[in-house]
Amino acid sequence: MACPIKIKFGTKAETLSLLEGRLTTATVLPQVTFTVTDWIDAQCDIYTLMPSMPTWMQKEVVVRSSALAEDTLENSLAGHFRSILQVTGREQLEKAINSVISSFAETDGRDQVLIQPMLTGVKASGVVFSRDPATGGYYYVINYDDQSGKTDTVTSGSSNELNVFYAAKEHSFTTQGWINRVLLLIRELEDVFDNDSLDVEFAVNCSDELFLLQVRPLIIRQHPRINCTKQNETLRRIAQRISSLSRPHPYLLGKRTLFGVMPDWNPAEIIGIRPRPLSLSLYKEIITDNIWAYQRDNYGYRNLRSFPLLIEFSGLPYIDVRVSFNSFIPGDLDRDLAGRLADYYLDYLAGNPEHHDKVEFEIIFSCYTLDLPERLEVLLQHGFQSAELQQISNSLRQLTNTIIHDEKGLWRKDIARLDTLQQRQEAINESDLPVLDKIYWLLEDCKRYGTLPFAGLARAGFIAVQLLRSLIQVGVLTENDYDCFLQSLSTVSSTMCRDLQTKNRDAFLRKYGHLRPGTYDILSPRYDEEPEQYFIWDQTASRPDREQKEFTLSISALNRLKKILITHRIEHDAVSFLNFIKEAIEGREFAKFIFTRSLSQVIVNLKYLGKKHNFSEDDLSYLDIDIVKKLYGSSESIRDSFAESIRHGKQKYNTTSSLVLPDLIIEPEDVWAFQLSGNEPNFITLQSIRGQVITALDNQSDFANNILMIPSADPGFDWIFSHNPGGFITMYGGANSHMAIRAGELGIPAVIGAGSTLFNLWKDAEVLRIDCANRQVKIIR
């Protein structure tokens, strides 16, 4: 029957004992509990302690800690003490009990050992939080494993094949199966303990019976800045806006839309999931409001000039996927055919959300490639006719030729615009204009002569890479040839590495000093503002220079390429075609290098203006850049206008920092309950840290304020916290693993379950910056 009274937390064992037989939503396993003193008095003999044992102890059991210091309102010490699974027989049992007791270290004898049956036939297990431990937001967060049949993969951090389910609290929605029952359990426990911050371990067996394995207080260090009512009001408005934007539109193709953080211009990568208002408004101003669409229209795609690409839902940046997909369809394609193509793209992404960050590789056809006719054949399975495939192919060929032509190609005009930007940068910086006016004109010039040509060169660069990859498919290049070609490029990055070897400190910083890891982030110092944070000057001379390889094709390969280009009617000869690919990829990087100089100077001038009016850099990070345009066209007070924009930005960001939304929003209902992408790392806390990369086996004296790389979120690494790490990254583990809980409690920024690819990439760096609020890791050096 239901528990008639409120319960207070005791030890792990005491709490479970109070709940046994009193919950309506789950079963609590039977237990045997005794203190360390009891065990010592029994001379460590199980039969002396328990002459008559319950029958279930004759099968597999789990021996767990139930220490006085565990699961308190101040500390959980999750994973700090030992638990031993699959224990059978007297010898193993006594050994396991001694092992658990030894993990207590110093004890006053009242610490307990808890023995329970070992669950078998487990089809799902995990942990549910009744608040989001990273943000403090009002969500139920279920981190679960429905593959291994084990009960500890979530808490031990031993697997990266975990699922994460979010559900907004105090909202009525329907979920299916055992997940719904877990939600009913957590709600019942909230009522029983009169506590809305709980950490609950559970398991479901093959008979669909739900078991409560543990419940304890969830230690929330990052308290939300809004209440649950405000959160749900915000989510309701977001759902309504998604619904309205998803309706058919007379100027758009496609019956509906989706919203994603990565499908186009990748806001999650560039400015982060939760950018401060200044970063977000700068990105919108110079790229995603208008510039992106002007570029695509100029290059022959459909005209989307009045449509913003980025929609921000209470400060969370999302790409309007229908608008994006429309902008990749050639402008001369028949409207009916183009409309069906847009619906195919949208339906495919909705059915394959794992492709949300690679749509141009897996879903859409945005340019002509040498293997395009074969790739287009997939459309035959979706109601398209062969003649229509030919129309699509012809349109993409004409569009691509217009962009990449050796002499008249649009990409060459964009490269020329960059010279104009450099001249105008110098003119503005050396002028006597007021600082506010300089900011205004640096932004205007940046858009017209910087990000507009950059967007074009980025498109040309993408086409170049697609064409290069297609050379493998048609047998002109091997994979090794492809790698060799890329290594032959001379990009800004490779040039900077060489200049670091040869230029003196001042000359190097004059050329590269405007760069900053967070291009749009005023809180991210430029290279020339904190050079020692980025470069070790006395070691650069001893570093081996990266050898730039030469790329050559055999005469037979060149002849084969020449024939293929003629067959596909690409308006290049073999040499000019390869030159285009090389120059387009290099041009994209150079364009970014040039336009970011304007953007970086805007931020420098904002800092100067802010300091003059007593605003800190942190204050300015909440500013909306639109205020500069308003001030330029008026006589309003700079101080008052900045103060009001900052006040509003801080208020808005309070909401932003408490919200969690899925990477891809398919339906308005997704804002209330959703699965997070399984391959996305879990970011713990909203803090950031920059530090040297240290492996967990390195000298412990180096741990303080640095970033540790740990293979798994194993509680065995709990000792690291005594060495005051600045942050840490694990290859495996979930948001609810012991290490994640400890990081949240101690306020240590952590990335849990990065996966092998990202983990190894970051492990090889010297200095990283973890930005948990933006769910980003940046390589500083």
Buried (B, 14 or more C-beta within 10 A) or exposed (E): EEBEEEBEBBBBBBBBBBBBEBBEBBBBBBBBBBBBBBBEEBEBEBEEBBEEBEEBBEEBBBBBBBBBBBBBEEBBBBBBBBBBBEBBEEEBBBBBBEBBBEBBEEBEEEBBBBBBBBBEEBBBBBBBBBBBBBBBBBBBBBBBBBEBBBBBBBBBBBBBBBBBBBBBBEBEEEBEEBBEBBBBBBBBBBEBBEBBBBBBBBBBBEEEBBBBBBBBBBBBBBEBBBEBEBBBEBBBEBBEBBEEBBEEBEEBBBBBBBBBBBBBBBBBEBBBBBBBBBBBBBBBBBBBBBBBBBBBBBBBBBBBEEBBBBBBBBBBBBBBBBBBBBBBBBBBBEEEBBBBBBBBBBBBBBEEBEBBBEBBEEBBBBBBBBBBEEBBEBBEEEEBEEEBBEBBBBBBBBBBBBBBBBEEBBBBEBBEBBEBBBEBBEEBBEEEBEBBBBBBBBBBBBBBBBBBBBBBBBBBBBBBBBBBBBBBBBEBBEEEBBEBBBBBBEBBEBBBBEBBBEBEEEEBBEBBBBBBBBBBBBBBBBBBBEBEBBBEEEEBEEEEEEEEEEBEBEEEBBEBBBEBBEEBEBBBBBEBBBEBBBBBBBBBBBBBBBBBBBBBBBBBBBBEBBEEBEBEBEBBBBBBBBBBBEBBEEEEEBBEBBBEBBEBBBEBBBBBBBBBBBBBBBBBBBBBBBBBBBBBBBBBBBBBBBBBBBEBEBEBEBBEEBBBBBBBBBBBBBEBBEBEBBBBBBBBBBBBBBBBBBBBBBEBBBBBBBBEEBBEEBBEBEBBBBBBBBBBBBBBE
